[in-house]
Amino acid sequence: MVRRLPAKFVAYKFNTVLHHKMDYFGKLSAVNNNFYSKNKKSY
C-alpha cells in the first residue's frame, strides 16, 4: 500500500531532487565535454 502524501510536499520533494540531479548532471556533462574536446581522437 502506498500512503498518500500531500501534493505540495510531493511536488516540493520532487522538484528539489530533480533540481539537484540536473545541477549534478549539468556539472558532470560540462566536465565531460571539456575532457572530450581536449582529448578527441579521430577514428
C-alpha positions in Angstrom: 0.0 0.0 0.0 1.2 3.5 -0.9 0.5 6.2 1.6 -1.0 9.3 0.1 1.2 12.4 0.8 0.1 16.0 0.4 0.6 17.1 -3.2 2.5 20.2 -2.2 5.0 18.0 -0.2 5.4 15.6 -3.1 5.9 18.4 -5.6 8.4 20.1 -3.3 10.5 16.9 -2.7 10.3 16.0 -6.4 11.4 19.5 -7.6 14.3 19.6 -5.0 15.6 16.2 -6.1 15.2 17.0 -9.7 17.0 20.3 -9.3 19.9 18.7 -7.5 20.1 15.9 -10.2 20.0 18.4 -13.0 22.7 20.5 -11.3 24.9 17.4 -10.8 24.5 16.1 -14.3 25.0 19.6 -15.7 28.3 19.8 -13.9 29.2 16.3 -15.0 28.4 16.9 -18.6 30.3 20.1 -18.7 33.3 18.4 -17.3 32.9 15.5 -19.8 32.5 17.9 -22.7 35.6 19.7 -21.6 37.5 16.4 -21.3 36.4 15.0 -24.6 37.1 18.2 -26.6 40.6 18.2 -25.2 41.2 14.5 -25.8 39.3 14.0 -29.0 40.7 11.2 -31.2 39.8 10.7 -34.8 39.0 7.1 -35.5 
